[in-house]
Amino acid sequence: MFLKRIALAGAISLLGSAAFAACSFENEVPIKSLSAGFEAWKAVTDAMAECGSFQAELDQEFRTKQPAAFEANPALYQIGGVSNGTITPLLNSGTIRPLDDLVAKYGQNLSPNQLIRVNGQIMAVAMMVNTQHLMYRSDILADLGIETPTSWDEIYAAAEKIKAAGVVDYPLGATMKSGWNIAQEFVNMYPGFGGDFFNDDNTAAVNSEAGLKALATMEKALEYTDPEVLVSDSTYVQQQFQQGKIAMANLWSSRAGAMNDAAESQVVGKVAMAAAPVAMEGGAPATTLWWDGIVIAKNISDEEADAAFRVAMEGLDAETVQGANEAAIWLVQGYEPTEIAAGAIATASANPAPPAYPSTTQMGLMHTALGNELPAFLTGERDAQATLEAIEEAYTISAREANVLE
Amino acid sequence: MKFKTFAAFVGPSIFMMLLFIAAPLLSVFIQSFQETITIQEQIEVETCTPGFVTQTCTTEIKTVPVLDDNGKTITETRWVGLQSYQNVLQMDKFWEAVGNGSWNDIMQIDFWKALRFTLSFTLLTLPLVIGVGLLIALTVNNAARSIRGPVIFVSLLPFIITPVIGSLSIYWLFVGDGILTSMMERWTGTNISMFAQAWTIEVLMYFYRVWHVAPFAFVIFYAGLQTVNMDTLESAVIDGASRWERLRHVIIPHLMPLIVFIALIHLMDCYRVFEEIVGFRSQAHVISLQWLTYDFMTPDDAGNRAISRASASAMLTMIGIVFLLILPLRRTWRDHKGSAH
């Protein structure tokens, strides 16, 4: 009896949540999606769910699950959420389908800027851009009479003043958690000094003048950050900001919205955004450009692909964006850039512009090598030259195994 | 027992052991001598990236896998002998560092760094776990009967907590402005950063592991204490043996097989230390052998993973465990043979 009642209550609550109102059609083909789990994806998948028969999995481990799930036949998910960093294995193994016909059929609202073309074929539809930008406490900088820093030298000069004034625990925040995060910091800094990651024959090229400069600049940050910076990732830095512990950080633009979330932030309205600082005079901002978007699996029936794409288009419409305007720098029509987008837009439209994060097999290997070898430099166990050599060695071993060398 | 009956009873478990232990082990063993490479080709690819206003398209030469007619990547498996072991052990760099007499250089090679930590972690926590476990057991055994139940219950709690959750909670207690760090900062008046240097992280790890495993040792020892021969103990008291002498000459020899048993289990468990590394996010300062294998296995954003090196590293871990277990196993074997006669 009791069980029955619970089952009934469950069924009714399910009915309640499935409001088909906002979707222009009623979807009857079961569709599943797998994507990252940040705010923008939540908004998009919630909008997709309004069409019915839709199940979203928001998982920060999506990058390890996706390649195998899409390789299965039939694929375990119809829709995948990817970025230019994580689309590589899917493109390499050919498990996502070209979307040209679907875009022609249902993609009237898409702008050409959203269509990710690889060799002329549309392989993904982008929904937002992401990049690092300089987030700073405008009140603190104004109090101390500091101009908005535009280069890393100016950042450190400002940090010195803030440290002397003692208004926050640490002047700087940084995403230097060992592994992916710290590698990304180097990937931002190194091209900013004009460095190339690879030679033409795919061998590593980080052991260079630019590499030494990038390491020196990263090391300098340690004077102004939390001593535990080697365990701090984006969420940690975001929280440090929200709790008023730091004054500046070069952080993902997708984290900007959280600063004005009164429910969890003590610094609402006090954090301003500017372009990512340049590493050297006249150079591009020391950051990389990213996009996030959707792909459709190849190993599914055309009917499923059709339904999946229609559902996805519902998720990427103006209505979604208007409901979650601050969650991302949207590429979708209907987006109204607010103040918190100013930094990211300034970064992306800088001249010279920062490079897009390269989606190649080699870059994946290099990223791992960087993530494993950089911490020893920042803990002081190894000097800069030896670290760059170690990175090249680690890359060479894994590149041989992956057969991208020779 | 008839052979048929014997086989019917033992058969299923032998089958399971072959299927779930021997076969995977064999496959890892084989894979550690193999390398599976994907056939790649270089092609010119035009990729477009959205900017905020317009797209930028770049044409570049990319190395991409070749797909066959069914749309699958073409792979080729080849024997590479001990190459993967060499890639993990990096013996040339190791000997060079030994030649320079530089401990720091040896610690720059991932495998040796991980081995150093794994061994010190295993060997340092072993006496602590046995000591603390015995201490709790003796305390509980001497406690008044009425409070024994609750005391046993409370002392068992740490063992029930899943290691990942346990290490995560320790992490959140001690990180940056965690509750305990804040309290210590208030007492001492200095800024404390437990996760900023290797040694404090290691101390926390030792502390956590002993806290987590000591209850297991305690339960085993407590059961053992119930079987101590009271006659011997009483005659020792009459002979004027002190508390310490009774412990030293009666109780500990009686518990010796259990101590060896705990040591055996602990060595096996501890050599696989992994949860602490993940929970404490200590990769920048301290890594373990098991974490190294995991790191090789984890695919990067481009989907690459080092399966051969992971297999080699897993085999090396197994060899390490076997070495560690030889001593206690020989002792058990001798005791076993002794008691049979």
Interface residues (C-beta under 8 A of the other chain):
Chain A: R63 T64 P67 N84 G85 T86 T88 P89 L91 N92 S93 G94 P112 N113 Q114 L115 I116 R117 V118 N119 G120 A126 V129 K177 S178 G179 I182 D200 N202 D226 P227 E228 L230 V231 K245 L289 W291 K298 I329 L331 A344 I345 A348 S349 A353 A356 S359 T360 T361 Q362 M363 G364 L365 H367 T368 N372 P375 A376 L378 T379 E381 R382 A386 A390 I397 S398 E401 A402 N403 V404
Chain B: E35 I37 T38 I39 Q40 V45 E46 T47 C48 T49 P50 G51 F52 V53 T54 Q55 T56 C57 T58 I61 K62 T63 V64 P65 L67 G71 K72 T73 N87 N104 M107 Q108 D110 V175 G176 D177 N191 S193 M194 F195 A196 Q197 A198 F280 R281 S282 Q283 A284 H285 D295 T298 P299 D300 D301 A302 G303 N304 A306 S308 R309
